[in-house]
Amino acid sequence: MGRAHAVVIGAGIAGLLNARVLADHFERVTVIEKDTLPDHPAHRWGTPQDAHLHGLLLRGRQVVEQLVPGFTDDLIAHGAPTIDLAADLAIRSPFGWGRRARSDLRTVSASRILVERVIRRRVATRSTITIRDRTQVVALAGTSTRIAAVRVRPGFTENAIEELPVDLVVDATGRGSRSSHWLRDLGCPPPPEQTLNSRVGYASRLYEIPAQHCATWKLCLLQTTPTGPLRGAALMPIEHNRWVVTLIGIGPHRPTRREGDFLPFARSLPSPIVAEALHNAEPLTDIAISTATSNHRRHPDRVAQRPDNLLVTGDALCSFNPVYAQGMTAAATCAALLGDCLDRHDADGSRSRISSHYYRRVRPLLANCWTLATTADCGYPDGPPPTPRQRITRRYLDRVLLAGTHDFPVQLAFLRVLNMLRPPASLLEPAVVARVLRNHHPTADAIPSHPPGDRSGPRH
Ligand SMILES: Cc1cc2nc3c(=O)[nH]c(=O)nc-3n(C[C@H](O)[C@H](O)[C@H](O)COP(=O)(O)OP(=O)(O)OC[C@H]3O[C@@H](n4cnc5c(N)ncnc54)[C@H](O)[C@@H]3O)c2cc1C
């Protein structure tokens, strides 16, 4: 394969990070984006999820920082607050409030809009990367074993189709990816797909943080689980003294976009802390809803006859129930792994079977994320019943959460796994298991309404 031109379809977070990686290996990289890309951090139609709370896991921030040095400082310069994910996060599971204390889990809390804008600005400064917005990819040209060109429709009104010759194509078009259809037109069978939809619904809006707000936490998470509660919420501080507040409901409990439902839903949660925080807070936006929350995975690597120079990544390859906040981190890590594959191929002088190498490298990472999300999700109403293995895993995880309400080292071990800093198997290390087994403590009935240290009642 030549090294001349790589095309990335989609200028979301996955697309931008892949372009950044490809720029080390190709003479030219073109990112094609159908949306108009704003100069400032702003909502766009192509990424409807950007109105919702987007937690960037610690592992994700580290990987983005490696790929785009200066990323964290840029977020802070734009007003994103710094937080300690063990000390500042009030997290309520059905077993109680997770223990909090100062830690090294320090990060920055920003809107998805700002995260994307900061990455885009830094990626666009590379002289070999061109970002073409208002341009939609409509088809691929070539054969079932090699893509020769990408067919694009520039502008919103023009019907003229342009062909861009390519050496490598990366599909980063998100959940709605059409590359399986495009490949079918080239004679390739569609890749097998897997879906687990727990029918999670989000309703989100931004609020100004009231001056009188005072709590021992900076962000909070009221978790949902298959055995209840089926309503939860998350509240996170972002740039410019704002909160992004997301209400979460399962099945019939999915929140609506009706103005009159938002606060009553918040008041119906197992803890009043979100409703109390919003009591005097000024809403800054309308309510946005999303039900695009299924766990969905495509397996292009299981199709024998496929073009070797087409790679699928980000949500187009694997998307997760967003309550586990894995999407951006998985996208960033897959981009970094593509960089490793290309380094190897450059070193041994060939790019043959780059796609097999790439999918082999990303498979374990995605399998971990997939197992975590689908194990936690199985058993929700309308979902499949848990397998015996999932049942055992979940029972142990429940014990971890219970122990974490009293034992900070256990909670910290859990938070490290949640932030993808450690593998899930680290919760089975003898030191953790011993602490988990030692901790038998109160049941759900005894959970206080507020996290330890917070005084109850709305602040006026
Ligand atoms: C409600 C919700 C909440 C979420 N919360 C979190 C969270 O807390 N933490 C987290 O890490 N992740 C979260 N995610 C997931 C996260 O948004 C994604 O995993 C992440 O942004 C990576 O997405 P992507 O770049 O692969 O795709 P996208 O962000 O969907 O970007 C795809 C891009 O491709 C463009 N495009 C599509 N088709 C074409 C075409 N034919 N031609 C040209 N351009 C095209 C689109 O306009 C868009 O810009 C959430 C997702 C949802 C739905």
The ligand as an ORCA input file, in Angstrom:
! r2SCAN-3c Opt
* xyz 0 1
  C     -26.571     10.099     25.250
  C     -25.107      9.741     25.163
  C     -24.267      9.994     26.237
  C     -22.916      9.646     26.169
  N     -22.126      9.828     27.273
  C     -20.823      9.485     27.215
  C     -19.975      9.663     28.344
  O     -20.396     10.076     29.436
  N     -18.658      9.341     28.212
  C     -18.153      8.835     27.047
  O     -16.954      8.564     26.972
  N     -18.935      8.629     25.979
  C     -20.246      8.938     26.022
  N     -21.038      8.734     24.924
  C     -20.432      8.150     23.709
  C     -19.606      9.193     22.950
  O     -20.380     10.278     22.524
  C     -18.925      8.543     21.740
  O     -18.470      7.267     22.069
  C     -17.728      9.360     21.292
  O     -18.087     10.694     21.096
  C     -17.103      8.810     20.001
  O     -18.029      8.948     18.955
  P     -17.569      8.866     17.443
  O     -16.555      9.938     17.160
  O     -17.228      7.479     17.124
  O     -18.934      9.196     16.662
  P     -19.780     10.543     16.632
  O     -19.518     11.393     17.789
  O     -21.194     10.098     16.418
  O     -19.254     11.304     15.332
  C     -19.539     10.841     14.029
  C     -19.292     11.992     13.054
  O     -19.424     11.497     11.722
  C     -20.167     12.447     10.946
  N     -20.758     11.700      9.834
  C     -21.696     10.716      9.891
  N     -21.970     10.249      8.655
  C     -21.185     10.931      7.789
  C     -21.002     10.881      6.371
  N     -21.692     10.025      5.605
  N     -20.120     11.735      5.802
  C     -19.408     12.616      6.561
  N     -19.549     12.702      7.919
  C     -20.414     11.862      8.526
  C     -21.171     13.013     11.956
  O     -21.688     14.255     11.518
  C     -20.298     13.137     13.193
  O     -19.600     14.350     13.230
  C     -22.398      9.058     24.975
  C     -23.238      8.806     23.892
  C     -24.582      9.126     23.991
  C     -25.499      8.804     22.819
*
